[in-house]
Amino acid sequence: MKKKMKNILATFVMSLVLISCKEEAPKDYATVSGKISNIGEHKTLTIFNRAGFKRDIAINSDGSFSDTLKVEEGKYNFNIGNEYGSIFLKNDNTCSFTLDHKDFDNTLKFTGDASNKNNFMIATLLLEEKYLSEKIFDGDATHFDNTFAELKDAYEALKSKAKIADTAFINSGDKDFEETHKYYKNYHNEKLELQKTLPKGHVSPIFENYENFAGGTTSLSDLKGKYVYIDVWATWCGPCKQEIPSLKEVEKKYHGKNIEFVSISIDDARANGSDEKANASWRKMVTDKALSGVQLFSDKGWQSDFVKNYKIKGIPRFILIDPDGNIISPDAPRPSSDKLIELFDTLDI
């Protein structure tokens, strides 16, 4: 009887061990969930990376979402409509985040596994937005280098505070930081060179017969006799969208003055899948954001002659042209910069 009881007990213990092992076996997928407030009409969260991974996750009517996906460990991007973020994913991890779609960057907050890495990426992004404003391009090379040195110190302090032990993750972040530095440095050099190749008083490159949201087409020559402030942008461009509220305020301030505010979308098939989808995205955003001024759609996106002749390699780009069609600034201050109104004041617009 005792022997039989021992066998039963042994079998029971072994079953518990097997169940425990089964429960503790690492999952071959990551779990992503969360909730988004002010989601509006958006119904899909898309997670993707440069290697070609892409997964659409349905967003419920209350803004909640949840799904599992098999991933290679690393950094991914995600987007909801025209807003973009970053997320670190690893199989057997559970990750959750919340955000307000109307204040995307400032409300994005992660919990769960790897939340320290994900929140570190958010903090890094906000840090870069603080230092890498239009002001970094206002001065000479020394001003640029000093500003980036301050950003570097702040970034190192952020890393120290985060105390992330994953060396590969930190090294990847450092590499991204250096690539950002290189991109902005090249952009600044291009801006300095632009002042030489397209100086004030030079005849402006032109655009012709661009589709006008209000109907028909518009050419630069149609606007002769007025100052023309041009915003070159795209619906997927975060910094472009950040300037929209300021641009609206400037337009309102100068309504009825001798100046036209022209926005030229360079959305194209490369970013939207097809020219038709690009045009639809442009029209939708003009409507949704109630964009004012003259809203135009370029003929060939990045390959448009106007874009190439103004040597535009990054957006947004703002251009100011005088009533005679000559350049005042090939790289004018952004609407959010006080320098724009200062410039307008010198022209007595």
C-alpha positions as CSV (number, residue, x, y, z in Angstrom):
1,M,0.0,0.0,0.0
2,K,2.8,2.4,1.0
3,K,4.7,1.5,-2.3
4,K,1.5,2.3,-4.3
5,M,1.1,5.6,-2.5
6,K,4.7,6.5,-3.2
7,N,4.2,5.7,-6.9
8,I,1.0,7.9,-7.0
9,L,2.8,10.7,-5.2
10,A,5.8,10.5,-7.5
11,T,3.5,10.6,-10.6
12,F,1.7,13.6,-9.1
13,V,4.9,15.5,-8.4
14,M,6.3,14.7,-11.9
15,S,3.0,16.0,-13.4
16,L,3.4,19.2,-11.5
17,V,7.0,19.6,-12.7
18,L,6.0,19.0,-16.3
19,I,3.1,21.4,-16.1
20,S,5.4,24.0,-14.5
21,C,8.0,23.5,-17.2
22,K,5.3,23.8,-19.8
23,E,4.0,27.0,-18.3
24,E,7.5,28.5,-18.0
25,A,8.6,27.7,-21.6
26,P,9.3,31.0,-23.4
27,K,6.7,32.1,-25.9
28,D,7.8,32.4,-29.5
29,Y,5.8,35.6,-29.9
30,A,5.5,39.1,-28.5
31,T,2.3,40.4,-27.1
32,V,1.4,44.0,-27.8
33,S,-1.6,45.8,-26.4
34,G,-2.8,49.2,-25.2
35,K,-5.3,52.0,-25.6
36,I,-5.4,55.2,-27.6
37,S,-7.6,58.1,-26.7
38,N,-9.0,60.6,-29.3
39,I,-8.4,57.9,-31.9
40,G,-10.9,59.5,-34.3
41,E,-11.5,57.5,-37.5
42,H,-8.3,55.6,-37.3
43,K,-8.8,51.8,-37.2
44,T,-5.4,50.3,-37.7
45,L,-2.0,50.3,-35.9
46,T,0.8,49.2,-38.2
47,I,4.1,47.9,-36.8
48,F,7.0,47.6,-39.3
49,N,10.8,47.8,-39.7
50,R,13.3,48.4,-42.4
51,A,13.8,44.6,-43.0
52,G,10.3,44.3,-44.5
53,F,8.4,43.2,-41.4
54,K,4.8,44.6,-41.4
55,R,1.8,43.8,-39.3
56,D,-1.6,45.6,-39.1
57,I,-3.4,45.4,-35.7
58,A,-7.0,46.4,-35.5
59,I,-8.0,49.2,-33.2
60,N,-11.4,48.8,-31.5
61,S,-13.9,51.6,-31.3
62,D,-12.9,52.4,-27.7
63,G,-9.3,52.8,-28.8
64,S,-8.1,49.5,-27.3
65,F,-6.0,47.0,-29.2
66,S,-4.2,43.7,-28.6
67,D,-2.3,41.1,-30.7
68,T,0.6,38.7,-30.8
69,L,3.3,38.7,-33.4
70,K,6.5,36.7,-34.0
71,V,9.5,39.1,-34.2
72,E,13.2,39.3,-34.4
73,E,14.4,41.1,-31.3
74,G,15.0,44.8,-32.0
75,K,13.6,48.2,-32.7
76,Y,10.5,48.6,-34.8
77,N,8.4,51.6,-36.0
78,F,4.7,51.9,-35.7
79,N,2.2,54.4,-37.1
80,I,-1.5,55.3,-36.5
81,G,-2.6,57.4,-39.4
82,N,0.1,60.0,-40.0
83,E,1.6,59.8,-36.5
84,Y,4.8,57.6,-36.0
85,G,6.5,56.1,-33.0
86,S,9.2,53.5,-32.1
87,I,8.9,50.3,-30.1
88,F,11.3,47.6,-28.9
89,L,10.0,44.1,-29.4
90,K,11.2,40.6,-28.3
91,N,9.5,37.3,-28.3
92,D,8.2,36.2,-24.9
93,N,7.8,39.9,-24.0
94,T,4.5,41.6,-23.1
95,C,4.4,45.3,-24.1
96,S,1.7,47.8,-23.6
97,F,1.3,51.5,-24.3
98,T,-1.2,54.3,-24.1
99,L,-1.3,57.7,-25.8
100,D,-3.5,60.6,-26.8
101,H,-3.6,60.7,-30.6
102,K,-4.0,64.5,-30.4
103,D,-0.7,64.9,-28.4
104,F,1.1,61.8,-29.7
105,D,4.7,62.4,-28.7
106,N,4.1,63.9,-25.3
107,T,1.6,61.3,-24.1
108,L,3.1,58.1,-25.4
109,K,3.9,55.9,-22.3
110,F,5.0,52.2,-22.2
111,T,4.5,49.6,-19.5
112,G,5.4,45.9,-19.3
113,D,8.5,44.1,-20.5
114,A,11.3,46.4,-21.9
115,S,9.3,49.5,-20.8
116,N,12.6,51.0,-19.7
117,K,14.0,50.7,-23.3
118,N,10.8,52.0,-24.9
119,N,10.4,55.0,-22.6
120,F,14.1,55.7,-23.1
121,M,13.5,55.9,-26.8
122,I,10.6,58.3,-26.2
123,A,12.8,60.5,-23.9
124,T,15.6,60.5,-26.6
125,L,13.1,61.7,-29.2
126,L,11.8,64.5,-27.1
127,L,15.3,65.5,-26.2
128,E,16.2,65.7,-29.9
129,E,13.1,67.8,-30.6
130,K,14.1,70.2,-27.9
131,Y,17.6,70.8,-29.3
132,L,17.1,70.2,-33.0
133,S,14.7,73.0,-33.7
134,E,15.1,75.5,-36.4
135,K,17.4,77.6,-34.2
136,I,20.2,75.1,-34.6
137,F,20.4,76.2,-38.2
138,D,20.3,80.0,-37.6
139,G,24.0,80.4,-37.0
140,D,27.3,79.4,-38.5
141,A,29.2,76.1,-38.2
142,T,30.4,76.9,-34.7
143,H,26.9,77.6,-33.4
144,F,25.7,74.3,-34.9
145,D,28.6,72.3,-33.3
146,N,28.1,73.9,-29.9
147,T,24.4,73.1,-29.9
148,F,24.9,69.5,-30.9
149,A,27.6,69.2,-28.2
150,E,24.9,70.3,-25.6
151,L,22.5,67.7,-27.0
152,K,25.3,65.0,-26.8
153,D,25.8,65.8,-23.1
154,A,22.0,65.7,-22.4
155,Y,21.8,62.3,-24.3
156,E,24.7,60.8,-22.2
157,A,23.0,62.0,-19.0
158,L,19.8,60.4,-20.2
159,K,21.6,57.1,-20.8
160,S,23.2,57.2,-17.3
161,K,19.8,57.8,-15.7
162,A,18.1,55.0,-17.6
163,K,20.6,52.4,-16.5
164,I,19.9,50.0,-19.3
165,A,22.2,47.0,-19.1
166,D,21.6,45.7,-22.7
167,T,24.8,46.8,-24.4
168,A,23.5,46.0,-27.9
169,F,20.5,48.2,-27.4
170,I,22.6,51.1,-26.1
171,N,25.1,50.7,-29.0
172,S,22.3,50.8,-31.5
173,G,21.0,54.0,-29.9
174,D,24.4,55.5,-30.1
175,K,24.7,54.6,-33.7
176,D,21.3,56.2,-34.4
177,F,22.4,59.3,-32.5
178,E,25.6,59.6,-34.7
179,E,23.6,59.1,-37.9
180,T,21.2,61.9,-36.7
181,H,24.3,64.1,-36.1
182,K,25.6,63.3,-39.6
183,Y,22.3,64.0,-41.2
184,Y,21.8,67.4,-39.5
185,K,25.4,68.4,-40.1
186,N,25.0,67.7,-43.8
187,Y,21.7,69.5,-43.9
188,H,23.3,72.6,-42.2
189,N,26.1,72.6,-44.7
190,E,23.6,72.4,-47.5
191,K,21.7,75.4,-46.1
192,L,24.9,77.4,-46.0
193,E,25.7,76.4,-49.6
194,L,22.2,77.2,-50.6
195,Q,22.7,80.8,-49.7
196,K,25.6,80.9,-52.2
197,T,23.9,79.2,-55.1
198,L,20.4,80.8,-54.7
199,P,21.2,84.2,-53.3
200,K,18.8,87.0,-52.5
201,G,17.7,88.8,-55.7
202,H,18.2,85.8,-57.9
203,V,15.3,84.9,-60.2
204,S,13.3,82.2,-58.5
205,P,12.9,78.7,-60.0
206,I,9.3,78.2,-61.1
207,F,6.5,75.7,-60.9
208,E,3.8,75.4,-63.5
209,N,0.3,74.0,-63.5
210,Y,0.3,72.4,-60.1
211,E,-3.1,70.9,-59.1
212,N,-5.0,73.3,-56.8
213,F,-7.1,71.8,-54.1
214,A,-9.7,74.6,-54.7
215,G,-9.9,73.5,-58.4
216,G,-7.9,74.0,-61.6
217,T,-4.2,74.5,-61.6
218,T,-1.8,77.2,-60.4
219,S,1.6,78.4,-61.5
220,L,4.1,80.7,-59.8
221,S,3.5,83.3,-62.5
222,D,-0.1,83.5,-61.5
223,L,1.0,85.0,-58.1
224,K,3.2,87.7,-59.6
225,G,2.7,91.1,-57.9
226,K,2.5,89.6,-54.4
227,Y,5.1,88.2,-52.0
228,V,4.9,84.4,-52.0
229,Y,5.7,82.4,-48.9
230,I,5.9,78.7,-49.9
231,D,5.7,75.7,-47.6
232,V,7.1,72.5,-49.2
233,W,5.7,69.6,-47.2
234,A,4.2,66.0,-47.2
235,T,1.4,64.3,-45.2
236,W,3.8,61.8,-43.7
237,C,6.3,64.5,-42.4
238,G,6.0,65.0,-38.7
239,P,8.0,68.3,-38.5
240,C,5.8,69.6,-41.4
241,K,2.6,68.9,-39.4
242,Q,4.1,70.5,-36.3
243,E,4.3,73.8,-38.3
244,I,0.6,73.8,-39.3
245,P,-0.8,75.6,-36.3
246,S,1.8,78.3,-36.5
247,L,1.3,78.6,-40.3
248,K,-2.4,79.1,-39.7
249,E,-1.7,81.9,-37.2
250,V,0.7,83.7,-39.6
251,E,-1.8,83.4,-42.4
252,K,-4.5,84.9,-40.2
253,K,-2.3,87.7,-39.2
254,Y,-1.5,88.6,-42.8
255,H,-4.9,88.0,-44.3
256,G,-5.6,90.7,-46.9
257,K,-2.0,91.8,-47.1
258,N,0.1,91.7,-50.2
259,I,1.3,88.1,-49.7
260,E,0.1,84.7,-50.7
261,F,0.7,81.6,-48.5
262,V,1.3,78.6,-50.7
263,S,1.7,75.0,-49.5
264,I,3.1,72.5,-52.0
265,S,2.7,68.8,-51.2
266,I,5.4,66.5,-52.5
267,D,3.5,63.3,-51.6
268,D,4.3,60.6,-54.1
269,A,4.1,56.9,-54.8
270,R,7.3,56.1,-53.0
271,A,5.8,57.0,-49.6
272,N,2.1,56.2,-50.3
273,G,2.1,53.2,-52.6
274,S,0.8,54.9,-55.7
275,D,0.3,58.4,-57.1
276,E,-3.5,58.1,-56.6
277,K,-3.1,57.2,-52.9
278,A,-0.6,60.1,-52.5
279,N,-3.1,62.5,-54.0
280,A,-5.9,61.1,-51.8
281,S,-3.8,61.4,-48.7
282,W,-3.0,65.0,-49.5
283,R,-6.7,65.9,-50.1
284,K,-7.8,64.1,-46.9
285,M,-5.3,66.0,-44.8
286,V,-6.1,69.4,-46.3
287,T,-9.7,68.7,-45.4
288,D,-9.1,67.1,-42.0
289,K,-6.7,69.8,-40.9
290,A,-8.8,72.6,-42.5
291,L,-5.6,73.9,-44.2
292,S,-5.9,77.4,-45.6
293,G,-3.9,79.4,-48.1
294,V,-3.2,78.1,-51.6
295,Q,-3.0,74.3,-51.4
296,L,-1.1,72.7,-54.3
297,F,0.0,69.2,-55.3
298,S,3.4,68.9,-57.1
299,D,3.6,67.2,-60.4
300,K,6.4,64.7,-59.7
301,G,6.9,64.7,-55.9
302,W,10.6,64.8,-55.0
303,Q,11.5,64.7,-58.8
304,S,9.6,67.9,-59.5
305,D,11.8,70.5,-61.3
306,F,10.9,73.1,-58.6
307,V,12.0,70.8,-55.8
308,K,15.2,69.9,-57.6
309,N,16.0,73.4,-58.6
310,Y,15.6,74.6,-55.0
311,K,17.9,71.7,-54.0
312,I,15.3,70.4,-51.5
313,K,16.5,67.3,-49.8
314,G,14.6,67.6,-46.6
315,I,11.2,69.0,-45.5
316,P,9.6,71.1,-44.5
317,R,11.3,73.8,-46.6
318,F,10.0,77.4,-46.6
319,I,10.8,79.8,-49.4
320,L,10.0,83.5,-49.7
321,I,9.7,85.2,-53.1
322,D,9.2,88.9,-53.9
323,P,6.4,90.4,-56.1
324,D,8.8,90.4,-59.1
325,G,9.5,86.7,-58.8
326,N,12.9,87.0,-57.3
327,I,14.3,85.1,-54.3
328,I,14.2,86.8,-50.9
329,S,15.2,83.6,-49.1
330,P,15.6,80.1,-50.5
331,D,15.4,78.8,-46.9
332,A,13.1,81.1,-45.1
333,P,12.3,80.9,-41.3
334,R,9.6,78.5,-40.3
335,P,6.1,79.8,-39.2
336,S,7.0,78.9,-35.6
337,S,10.1,81.1,-35.6
338,D,9.9,84.7,-34.5
339,K,12.4,85.4,-37.2
340,L,9.7,85.0,-39.9
341,I,7.7,88.0,-38.6
342,E,10.9,90.0,-38.2
343,L,11.7,89.2,-41.8
344,F,8.2,90.3,-42.9
345,D,8.5,93.5,-41.0
346,T,11.7,94.4,-42.9
347,L,9.6,94.1,-46.1
348,D,6.7,96.1,-44.8
349,I,4.2,93.5,-46.0
